[in-house]
Amino acid sequence: MKLFEEDRRLIQGEAASVLRLHEHLQRVPISSSPSACKAINVSAPTAIKALQTLERRGMLHEITGAKYNRTYAYTQFLEILNEDDAC
């Protein structure tokens, strides 16, 4: 998918955890730090940093508005999925 390729280029050179999280989000486009920890097998601080890196790059958006236990969405991907589901 073109979106994934473009986003991958944006994060080229980032930590392996960021790259693995990006791959995971292509299958599960909504994630929290606990779910990211389990999915990519890293510590909580590493997962949080990876989520924040993808947010800074504009790929993820925090959707809860919470200070803790935040949930992030790969919004551009979700928009594509929603377009495909439109009748």
SULDARA-V294047 format. One line per field, one symbol per residue. psi: psi as a letter, one per 20 degrees, with the letter a starting at -180 (. if undefined). A space follows every 50 residues. Layout:
BEGIN
psi: ???
END
This chain:
BEGIN
psi: pggggghhhhjpirqhhgghggggihhnjpqrgghggghjlrrghggggg ghghghijhqppihjqhrlqpqqmghghgghhghiq.
END
